[in-house]
Amino acid sequence: MAEYRAPLTDMQFLLHEVFAAEEKFAAMPDTAEVSADLIDAIIEEAAKITEGLLAPVNQSGDQQGCQFDAGSVTTPDGFKEAYQAHAAGGWSGLTGDVNYGGQGMPKLLSALIEEMYFAANSSFALYTILNTGATLTLSQHASDELKARYLPRMYEGIWSGTMCLTEPHAGTDLGMIRTRAVPADDGSYKITGTKIFITAGEHDLTENIIHLVLAKLPDAPEGPKGISLFLVPKLKVGNDGELTGEENNVRCGSIEHKMGIKGSATCVMNFEEATGYLVGELNNGLSNMFTMMNYERLSMGLQGNGLADSSYQVAARYAKDRIQGRAAKGAVAKDQAADPIIVHPDIRRMLLTIRANVLAGRALSMYAALQLDTARFHPDDKERAKAEQLVALLIPVQKAYCTDRGFESCVLAQQVLGGHGYVAEWGLEQNVRDARIAQIYEGANGIQALDLAGRKTVRSNGKLLQVLLAEIDQFVESQSGNSALQEFVAALTSCKQQLQSATDQLLSAAADNPEEVGAASYAYMELMGLTLYCFMWLRILAASLAALQKQENGYDASYLDGLVKTGEFFVARLLPKSKALVAEIEAGAAPLMALSDEQF
Ligand SMILES: Cc1cc2nc3c(=O)[nH]c(=O)nc-3n(C[C@H](O)[C@H](O)[C@H](O)COP(=O)(O)OP(=O)(O)OC[C@H]3O[C@@H](n4cnc5c(N)ncnc54)[C@H](O)[C@@H]3O)c2cc1C
């Protein structure tokens, strides 16, 4: 049976030793009061909720799923109580705008909390992160009047939010949406259309549901430039911010029956002349939504990391317990009929692959979250601008690479358990099913790769990459006197050079043939992901080695030694995959485009 333990030591090590979070927060007036003690207190409290309330209803929630009846959705047993505790603990407004009841906490902190939520119960986590994303969009783009009317209740967790983009014929290509918004005499709009796959579109966890809906005015320009964003409440709200008692014309038509995240309601939502309010300027809806998408995409990467970590915990425990076969060098557990499977190199390969990717993925997510915080809170214009450039480059990689590694990790952990991983009891088949969606929603991973290679690299002529490479150079420079690290620094430098030359190749190939961007994109995203994981591992290694040299460091020596050895494993066994990725990029578009459509 799966039992999730929040990885507090790993998180605290990354926060305090690797990223010196308290120093970063101290440099920004709006976060200056977020001390090391406060950080620890918050994540320890979140650990209690995830272990005590969310994890216990994860497997039962999967088995029970959501129930649909005549437009209403009932969530699995225990979700309502857990949501009430989440709201009562103030978690709904953790990163929210302080002017409307939010707590203004940095994303770096909430990212770790999201990871724990996803690890303990991904279905439940989705209800909470959709609300966070919706409040973020409103706080950045809505009028003061809309903010005052809606944000406080959403921060209190009494109301929740959704994101209504997808339509039956328009998923990736949102320019084709058909939902219409017709201006009404009172300044509001009448919204009509059908949205599909809407997470948390209908449920029984909150009193009201606030939908953020993309729609087009009748005379709007064609394509993405004609999309506007509207707030559409399920129950109407008066100017005083109280419910009027009147329902809006928004109905849930059905819920999807799907592979995983069964406790998360995925809804068809029908809007029939529903009253909506414009958020931001007309025809600028998609770009306003992008504010939220950077945060939501980060969350999907955290879903991958969280599920990978909870799978690792089960597999590592199992591998020490399960006895099968003897160690290659002779029996280890001589008093038993066989040795624990952890003695076998192939089992270690799987466990170490997961552990190395979980730690690097968590560090990369924190690094990206730190850039979001710097872009939001830093007093210096230049620092903010640099952070925005890094966010643009990092987010598609973090989303795609962490969710791919997340799914792969869940499958590897399942493999460690053999047939016992395939049956429901241990929870790993659920993790595999729950992790799969993170590679698809919030922009399928192929689209993230295209965004990275096309918009972020070719269109910027490689300029955004230079910002990241300068960060790596600065780190390498800072470690020049650290002889213990030099072997790893050489590996990072070589990977960085491969990335630079693959980028040069991409830029020159794309200038001759536009198909080269899409052809190179996935391998290019993976090469960037691997390079970033290497960069993160170097930072973890530097911090671990430094801590080992101190008399009093607050960490167990065996824990630090384990970090160093896992980093060595990453560099020796996972990093060499970069060479295959370079070869794939160099092969170009021709082998992909050679077949005619009929030949498939
Ligand atoms: C469980 C679940 C929850 C969801 N929650 C929400 C939600 O809350 N709100 C919401 O609005 N949506 C939601 N979605 C929708 C989700 O974001 C979309 O499914 C996703 O963006 C992909 O769109 P699509 O399914 O229409 O696939 P398509 O757009 O049809 O894409 C199919 C395939 O083609 C590829 N592709 C498409 N265009 C290109 C291109 N130009 N170049 C190369 N490859 C391309 C894609 O990468 C993908 O692999 C959810 C979906 C699911 C399954």
The ligand as a MOL file (V3000), in Angstrom:
LIG
                    3D

  0  0  0     0  0            999 V3000
M  V30 BEGIN CTAB
M  V30 COUNTS 53 58 0 0 0
M  V30 BEGIN ATOM
M  V30 1 C -8.0900 15.5030 -18.4490 0
M  V30 2 C -8.0150 16.7680 -19.2340 0
M  V30 3 C -8.1370 17.9900 -18.6000 0
M  V30 4 C -8.1010 19.1630 -19.3340 0
M  V30 5 N -8.3410 20.3690 -18.7100 0
M  V30 6 C -8.5410 21.4740 -19.4650 0
M  V30 7 C -9.0020 22.6920 -18.8920 0
M  V30 8 O -9.1950 22.8070 -17.6740 0
M  V30 9 N -9.2620 23.7390 -19.7030 0
M  V30 10 C -9.0880 23.6660 -21.0520 0
M  V30 11 O -9.3460 24.6470 -21.7250 0
M  V30 12 N -8.6160 22.5470 -21.6290 0
M  V30 13 C -8.3520 21.4460 -20.8850 0
M  V30 14 N -7.9080 20.2850 -21.4690 0
M  V30 15 C -7.6290 20.2830 -22.8940 0
M  V30 16 C -6.1380 20.1190 -23.2000 0
M  V30 17 O -5.4280 21.2690 -22.8350 0
M  V30 18 C -6.0300 19.7640 -24.6920 0
M  V30 19 O -6.4770 18.4200 -24.8070 0
M  V30 20 C -4.6270 19.9090 -25.2210 0
M  V30 21 O -4.2520 21.2510 -25.2120 0
M  V30 22 C -4.4920 19.3730 -26.6570 0
M  V30 23 O -5.5690 19.7380 -27.4770 0
M  V30 24 P -6.3600 18.6070 -28.2940 0
M  V30 25 O -6.6990 17.5310 -27.3370 0
M  V30 26 O -7.4720 19.2220 -29.0380 0
M  V30 27 O -5.2880 18.0310 -29.3020 0
M  V30 28 P -4.9230 18.6100 -30.7620 0
M  V30 29 O -4.7590 20.0800 -30.6930 0
M  V30 30 O -5.8940 18.0700 -31.7310 0
M  V30 31 O -3.4870 17.9650 -30.9850 0
M  V30 32 C -3.3140 16.5770 -31.3320 0
M  V30 33 C -1.8100 16.3060 -31.4970 0
M  V30 34 O -1.3020 17.1240 -32.5540 0
M  V30 35 C -0.1900 17.8900 -32.1070 0
M  V30 36 N -0.2360 19.2000 -32.7810 0
M  V30 37 C -1.2730 20.0560 -32.8560 0
M  V30 38 N -0.9130 21.1500 -33.5520 0
M  V30 39 C 0.3620 20.9840 -33.9180 0
M  V30 40 C 1.3010 21.7800 -34.6530 0
M  V30 41 N 0.9890 22.9840 -35.1130 0
M  V30 42 N 2.5500 21.2780 -34.8120 0
M  V30 43 C 2.9030 20.0790 -34.3330 0
M  V30 44 N 2.0550 19.2880 -33.6360 0
M  V30 45 C 0.8010 19.7390 -33.4320 0
M  V30 46 C -0.3560 18.0130 -30.5960 0
M  V30 47 O 0.8980 18.1810 -29.9500 0
M  V30 48 C -0.9900 16.6640 -30.2490 0
M  V30 49 O 0.0170 15.7060 -30.0610 0
M  V30 50 C -7.8930 19.1050 -20.7340 0
M  V30 51 C -7.7220 17.8690 -21.3580 0
M  V30 52 C -7.8090 16.7110 -20.6430 0
M  V30 53 C -7.6860 15.4010 -21.3750 0
M  V30 END ATOM
M  V30 BEGIN BOND
M  V30 1 1 1 2
M  V30 2 1 2 3
M  V30 3 2 2 52
M  V30 4 2 3 4
M  V30 5 1 4 5
M  V30 6 1 4 50
M  V30 7 2 5 6
M  V30 8 1 6 7
M  V30 9 1 6 13
M  V30 10 2 7 8
M  V30 11 1 7 9
M  V30 12 1 9 10
M  V30 13 2 10 11
M  V30 14 1 10 12
M  V30 15 2 12 13
M  V30 16 1 13 14
M  V30 17 1 14 15
M  V30 18 1 14 50
M  V30 19 1 15 16
M  V30 20 1 16 17
M  V30 21 1 16 18
M  V30 22 1 18 19
M  V30 23 1 18 20
M  V30 24 1 20 21
M  V30 25 1 20 22
M  V30 26 1 22 23
M  V30 27 1 23 24
M  V30 28 2 24 25
M  V30 29 1 24 26
M  V30 30 1 24 27
M  V30 31 1 27 28
M  V30 32 2 28 29
M  V30 33 1 28 30
M  V30 34 1 28 31
M  V30 35 1 31 32
M  V30 36 1 32 33
M  V30 37 1 33 34
M  V30 38 1 33 48
M  V30 39 1 34 35
M  V30 40 1 35 36
M  V30 41 1 35 46
M  V30 42 1 36 37
M  V30 43 1 36 45
M  V30 44 2 37 38
M  V30 45 1 38 39
M  V30 46 1 39 40
M  V30 47 2 39 45
M  V30 48 1 40 41
M  V30 49 2 40 42
M  V30 50 1 42 43
M  V30 51 2 43 44
M  V30 52 1 44 45
M  V30 53 1 46 47
M  V30 54 1 46 48
M  V30 55 1 48 49
M  V30 56 2 50 51
M  V30 57 1 51 52
M  V30 58 1 52 53
M  V30 END BOND
M  V30 END CTAB
M  END
